Amino acid sequence: MTPIAAKTVLVAHRQAAVRDRFAVALADARHRFVAADSEAAAIRAAGDPEAQPSLALVDLGLAADAAAFVRALRAAAADALPVVVFAGSVASAADVPPLDALGVGYVNEHASTPQILPALAPHLFPDNFNRRASPRVPAGVPVAYRAGLTVAAAVTLDIGKGGLAIRTMTPLARDTPVHVKFRLPGATNEIEATGRVAWADRKVGMGIQFEHVSSNDQRAIDAFLEEKRGSS
């Protein structure tokens, strides 16, 4: 078995208790961490040639401008730096679109220690997760979803080859089976898929991981993603 490479993670949060809980989980998994309690300290750590973090976990409350903070972290880093935002630090829904455009991920700062590594694994080891094998494309597409007796309509945050994220303040519980229906921009036919809730956060919404999509609908999704990546 190939050993899992140790990573260095920047943990930037106002509260020491949150920094400590994530640091313990990372240390238990033999990963290294760098802690920061201010915007300036986080940017310095991102650019530290000795630390060279592979991932940044950031509290947006450390900065006045959330998107500018993310851009500054990436500008300071030597290589492309994946950024995951503590979901509870998103100040308003208006911050979500620019953050989505920057391709950030989200994590629940209230996660218990055993939940932290599974939540961070797709960001630490993206090549090992099929649902992240192709980038998500930010897209505000109307979507209808059904789970048991619950039927609702919302708007997508992003769409990917293996799933989508939905903006909602009333997300379903993780692992809930869901049926979704949406129409891609410019398409005449609706896409239908079944899947499960992969993550949920009341500040952001929820992610749906597809489990069954027809071959025609999957081709339509793939073509949409290729078109968007080609135009970016």
C-alpha positions as CSV (number, residue, x, y, z in Angstrom):
1,M,0.0,0.0,0.0
2,T,1.3,3.4,-0.9
3,P,1.7,5.6,2.2
4,I,-0.4,8.8,2.3
5,A,1.7,11.9,1.9
6,A,1.7,14.2,4.8
7,K,0.3,17.7,4.1
8,T,0.7,21.1,5.7
9,V,-2.6,22.9,6.3
10,L,-3.0,26.5,7.2
11,V,-5.7,26.9,9.9
12,A,-6.8,30.6,10.2
13,H,-9.6,31.3,12.6
14,R,-10.4,34.0,15.3
15,Q,-11.2,31.4,17.9
16,A,-8.4,29.4,19.5
17,A,-10.8,26.5,20.3
18,V,-11.5,26.0,16.6
19,R,-7.9,26.3,15.6
20,D,-6.9,23.7,18.3
21,R,-9.7,21.2,17.3
22,F,-8.7,21.2,13.6
23,A,-5.0,21.1,14.6
24,V,-5.5,18.0,16.8
25,A,-7.4,16.2,14.0
26,L,-4.6,17.0,11.5
27,A,-1.8,16.0,13.9
28,D,-3.6,12.7,14.7
29,A,-3.5,11.9,10.9
30,R,0.2,12.9,10.8
31,H,-0.4,16.1,8.9
32,R,1.3,19.3,9.8
33,F,-0.4,22.6,10.5
34,V,0.2,26.3,10.7
35,A,-2.1,28.4,12.8
36,A,-3.1,32.0,12.3
37,D,-5.4,34.4,14.2
38,S,-5.4,37.4,11.8
39,E,-5.6,38.2,8.1
40,A,-2.0,39.4,8.0
41,A,-0.7,36.3,9.8
42,A,-2.7,34.0,7.4
43,I,-1.2,35.7,4.4
44,R,2.3,35.5,5.8
45,A,1.8,31.8,6.5
46,A,0.5,31.2,3.0
47,G,3.7,32.7,1.6
48,D,6.1,31.1,4.0
49,P,8.6,29.1,1.9
50,E,9.3,26.7,4.8
51,A,5.7,26.0,5.6
52,Q,4.3,25.8,2.0
53,P,0.8,24.9,3.0
54,S,-1.1,22.5,0.7
55,L,-4.5,23.8,1.9
56,A,-5.8,26.9,3.6
57,L,-8.8,26.7,6.0
58,V,-9.9,30.3,6.6
59,D,-12.3,32.3,8.7
60,L,-13.6,35.1,6.5
61,G,-14.3,37.1,9.6
62,L,-10.6,37.9,9.8
63,A,-10.9,40.2,6.8
64,A,-13.2,43.0,5.7
65,D,-13.4,41.7,2.1
66,A,-13.9,38.0,1.8
67,A,-13.0,37.6,-1.9
68,A,-10.0,39.9,-1.6
69,F,-8.7,37.8,1.3
70,V,-8.9,34.6,-0.7
71,R,-7.1,36.2,-3.6
72,A,-4.4,37.6,-1.3
73,L,-3.8,34.1,0.2
74,R,-3.3,32.6,-3.3
75,A,-1.1,35.5,-4.5
76,A,1.2,34.9,-1.5
77,A,1.5,31.2,-2.0
78,A,4.2,29.9,-4.3
79,D,1.8,27.4,-5.9
80,A,-1.9,27.3,-6.5
81,L,-3.4,27.2,-3.0
82,P,-6.8,25.5,-2.5
83,V,-8.9,27.5,0.0
84,V,-11.6,26.1,2.2
85,V,-13.8,28.5,4.0
86,F,-15.3,27.9,7.4
87,A,-19.0,28.0,6.4
88,G,-20.1,29.9,9.5
89,S,-17.9,32.8,8.7
90,V,-19.8,33.7,5.5
91,A,-21.3,37.0,6.4
92,S,-24.1,37.1,3.9
93,A,-25.5,35.4,0.8
94,A,-24.0,38.2,-1.3
95,D,-20.5,36.8,-0.5
96,V,-21.3,33.4,-2.0
97,P,-21.2,34.1,-5.8
98,P,-17.7,35.8,-5.7
99,L,-16.4,33.0,-3.5
100,D,-17.9,30.4,-5.8
101,A,-16.2,32.1,-8.8
102,L,-12.9,31.7,-6.9
103,G,-13.6,28.0,-6.5
104,V,-13.5,27.8,-2.7
105,G,-14.7,24.8,-0.7
106,Y,-16.6,24.9,2.6
107,V,-16.2,23.1,5.9
108,N,-18.3,23.3,9.1
109,E,-16.2,24.8,11.9
110,H,-18.4,23.0,14.4
111,A,-17.4,19.6,13.1
112,S,-16.3,17.1,15.8
113,T,-12.7,15.9,15.7
114,P,-13.5,12.6,14.0
115,Q,-15.5,14.4,11.3
116,I,-12.8,16.8,10.3
117,L,-10.4,14.6,8.3
118,P,-13.2,13.0,6.2
119,A,-14.5,16.5,5.4
120,L,-11.1,17.7,4.4
121,A,-10.0,14.6,2.5
122,P,-11.5,15.6,-0.9
123,H,-9.5,18.9,-0.7
124,L,-6.3,17.4,0.6
125,F,-6.4,14.5,-1.9
126,P,-8.6,15.6,-4.8
127,D,-7.2,13.0,-7.3
128,N,-8.6,10.3,-5.1
129,F,-12.2,11.5,-5.3
130,N,-14.1,10.8,-8.5
131,R,-16.7,13.5,-7.9
132,R,-13.9,16.1,-7.9
133,A,-12.0,14.6,-10.9
134,S,-13.4,17.5,-13.0
135,P,-13.7,21.0,-11.7
136,R,-17.1,22.3,-10.5
137,V,-18.5,25.2,-12.7
138,P,-20.3,28.0,-10.9
139,A,-23.8,28.2,-12.3
140,G,-27.0,29.7,-10.9
141,V,-29.5,27.2,-12.5
142,P,-33.0,26.7,-11.1
143,V,-33.3,23.2,-9.7
144,A,-36.2,21.2,-8.2
145,Y,-35.5,18.4,-5.7
146,R,-37.5,15.8,-3.9
147,A,-36.7,13.8,-0.8
148,G,-39.5,11.7,0.6
149,L,-42.4,14.0,1.1
150,T,-40.2,17.1,0.8
151,V,-40.5,18.9,-2.5
152,A,-38.6,22.2,-3.0
153,A,-37.1,24.5,-5.6
154,A,-33.8,26.4,-5.3
155,V,-30.8,27.6,-7.4
156,T,-27.6,25.7,-7.9
157,L,-24.3,27.1,-6.6
158,D,-22.2,24.9,-9.0
159,I,-22.4,21.9,-11.2
160,G,-19.9,19.2,-11.8
161,K,-19.5,15.8,-13.6
162,G,-20.6,13.9,-10.5
163,G,-23.0,16.2,-8.7
164,L,-24.1,19.7,-7.9
165,A,-24.4,22.2,-5.0
166,I,-27.7,23.8,-4.1
167,R,-28.0,27.2,-2.3
168,T,-30.6,26.8,0.5
169,M,-30.9,27.8,4.1
170,T,-32.9,24.6,4.9
171,P,-30.5,21.8,3.6
172,L,-31.5,18.1,4.0
173,A,-29.5,15.8,6.3
174,R,-26.3,14.2,5.0
175,D,-26.9,10.9,3.2
176,T,-30.5,11.7,2.4
177,P,-31.6,10.2,-0.9
178,V,-32.6,12.9,-3.4
179,H,-34.1,13.2,-6.8
180,V,-33.1,16.4,-8.7
181,K,-34.4,18.0,-11.9
182,F,-32.8,20.9,-13.6
183,R,-32.3,22.5,-17.1
184,L,-28.9,23.6,-18.2
185,P,-28.6,27.0,-19.9
186,G,-29.6,26.9,-23.5
187,A,-30.9,23.3,-23.3
188,T,-34.5,22.3,-24.2
189,N,-34.7,19.1,-22.1
190,E,-34.5,18.7,-18.4
191,I,-31.9,16.6,-16.7
192,E,-33.0,14.2,-14.0
193,A,-30.7,12.5,-11.5
194,T,-30.8,10.6,-8.2
195,G,-28.2,10.9,-5.6
196,R,-27.5,11.6,-1.9
197,V,-26.7,14.6,0.1
198,A,-22.9,14.7,0.5
199,W,-22.6,17.7,2.7
200,A,-25.0,20.2,4.3
201,D,-24.5,23.6,5.9
202,R,-27.3,26.1,6.8
203,K,-25.0,29.0,5.9
204,V,-24.3,27.8,2.4
205,G,-26.6,25.0,1.2
206,M,-26.0,21.4,0.4
207,G,-24.1,19.2,-2.1
208,I,-25.7,16.4,-4.0
209,Q,-23.5,13.5,-5.2
210,F,-25.1,11.8,-8.2
211,E,-25.7,8.0,-8.0
212,H,-27.7,7.6,-11.2
213,V,-27.9,9.7,-14.3
214,S,-29.0,8.6,-17.8
215,S,-26.3,8.4,-20.4
216,N,-27.9,11.1,-22.5
217,D,-28.1,13.4,-19.4
218,Q,-24.5,12.7,-18.4
219,R,-23.4,13.6,-22.0
220,A,-25.3,16.9,-21.7
221,I,-23.6,17.7,-18.4
222,D,-20.2,16.8,-19.7
223,A,-20.7,19.0,-22.8
224,F,-21.8,21.9,-20.6
225,L,-18.7,21.6,-18.4
226,E,-16.4,21.4,-21.4
227,E,-18.0,24.5,-23.0
228,K,-17.7,26.5,-19.7
229,R,-14.1,25.4,-19.2
230,G,-13.2,26.3,-22.8
231,S,-14.7,29.8,-22.4
232,S,-13.0,30.6,-19.0
